[in-house]
Every structure is written in C-alpha cells, then in structure tokens.
Amino acid sequence: MSQQSLPPEVQQTLAQYQTMRDNYARLDVEIKLIEAELADIENVLETLRNLKDEQEIYKMVGYILVKKKKEEVVSELEERKELLNIKREKYRKQLAVLEKQIKELESKLRELLAKYGITIG
C-alpha cells in the first residue's frame, strides 16, 4: 500500500514519526562529532601538560599559525571543552525525550494501522 492511499490520520502520524526519527539521527551524529572533538582536545591538553611552561606554542588561526603562551592555549581549550560538555549533555537530554516520543508514536501508529486494518510487510 502506498503512502498516498493511507488514511490522512495515518499519513500525518507517519510523517511526524519520520521527522522525529530524522531529528534523532541528526542529534546522534552531533553528539558523535562533539565526542570526537572532545577526544581531540583531551589529546592536545595531554600533550601540552608534558611541555614546559615556557615552551613556544603555535596555534592555528584560520590559515596562519599564531604564537601563544601555553597557559592561554590551555585556558582556551578548557573553555571549549566545558562548552562542548554542556552542549553534549543538552543533546543527550533531547535524545532521551525524542526516544520517548518516538516510542509513543510507534505505539500510536500500530493502533492506527490496526484501526484501519492495515498490515505492514
């Protein structure tokens, strides 16, 4: 049965379900990107911890390298790390809410399909 021949109520619920699944997948990818950046930051911080305080440090800014003090770079990285952790937590909470909503919609969709006598597969 094509989606066009489904009752409007089922079509609407299915569209809502697909949108939520897409949002869930997008958030999941965002979390993975944040976690990858956090791992990179942690590696850089570990490298910096092993350097002397007076060691020359160069930071990439756009297409150029800029000389910076070690403590400035560490401070910037720690700040970025904190921001990313907050963002990751926010996204994780959104994922949990979406997951609950998706399960509720799946249940509603099953009920609607049963109501209209529609079988899948």
C-alpha positions in Angstrom: 0.0 0.0 0.0 1.5 3.4 -1.0 1.6 6.2 1.5 -0.9 8.2 -0.6 -3.6 5.5 -0.2 -3.2 5.6 3.6 -5.8 7.4 5.6 -4.9 11.1 6.4 -4.6 10.4 10.1 -2.0 7.6 9.4 -0.2 9.7 6.9 0.1 12.6 9.4 1.3 10.3 12.2 3.8 8.6 9.9 5.2 12.0 8.7 5.6 13.1 12.3 7.3 9.8 13.2 9.7 10.1 10.2 10.6 13.7 11.2 11.3 12.6 14.8 13.5 9.8 13.6 15.4 12.2 11.3 15.9 14.6 14.3 17.0 11.7 16.4 19.6 10.6 13.8 20.8 14.2 13.4 21.3 14.7 17.2 23.1 11.4 17.4 25.5 12.5 14.7 26.0 15.8 16.5 26.9 14.0 19.8 29.4 11.8 18.0 31.0 14.9 16.4 31.2 16.6 19.8 32.7 13.5 21.4 35.3 13.3 18.6 36.3 17.0 19.2 36.4 16.4 23.0 38.8 13.5 22.4 41.0 15.7 20.2 41.0 18.4 22.8 41.9 15.9 25.5 44.8 14.7 23.4 46.1 18.2 22.8 45.8 19.0 26.5 47.7 15.9 27.4 50.5 16.9 25.0 50.6 20.4 26.4 50.8 19.1 30.0 54.0 17.4 29.1 55.6 20.6 27.8 57.5 23.1 29.8 55.6 26.3 30.7 58.0 28.5 28.7 57.8 26.2 25.6 56.8 28.1 22.5 53.3 27.1 21.3 51.7 27.9 17.9 48.0 27.8 17.4 46.3 27.6 14.0 44.0 30.6 13.4 42.4 30.3 10.1 45.3 29.8 7.6 48.1 31.1 9.8 50.0 30.0 12.9 50.0 32.4 15.8 52.5 32.2 18.7 50.7 31.9 22.0 51.6 31.3 25.6 51.0 27.7 26.8 48.6 28.8 29.6 46.5 30.8 27.1 46.1 27.8 24.8 45.3 25.5 27.8 42.7 28.0 29.0 41.1 28.3 25.6 41.0 24.5 25.2 39.5 24.0 28.7 36.8 26.6 27.9 36.0 24.9 24.7 35.9 21.5 26.4 33.4 22.9 29.0 31.2 24.4 26.4 31.2 21.1 24.4 30.4 19.1 27.5 27.4 21.3 28.2 26.2 21.0 24.6 26.6 17.2 24.7 24.5 17.0 27.8 21.8 19.1 26.3 21.7 17.0 23.2 21.7 13.8 25.3 18.6 15.1 27.1 16.9 15.9 23.8 17.7 12.4 22.6 16.1 10.9 25.6 12.9 13.0 25.1 12.9 12.2 21.4 13.3 8.5 22.1 10.3 8.5 24.4 8.2 10.4 21.9 9.3 8.1 19.1 8.2 5.0 21.2 4.9 6.7 21.9 4.3 7.5 18.2 5.3 3.9 17.2 2.6 2.7 19.6 0.0 5.2 18.2 1.0 4.2 14.7 0.4 0.5 15.5 -3.0 1.3 16.9 -3.9 3.4 13.9 -2.8 0.7 11.5 -4.9 -1.9 13.4 -7.8 0.5 13.5 -7.8 0.7 9.7 -6.9 -2.9 9.2 -3.6 -2.1 7.6 -0.8 -4.7 7.9 2.9 -4.0 7.2 5.3 -6.2 5.3 
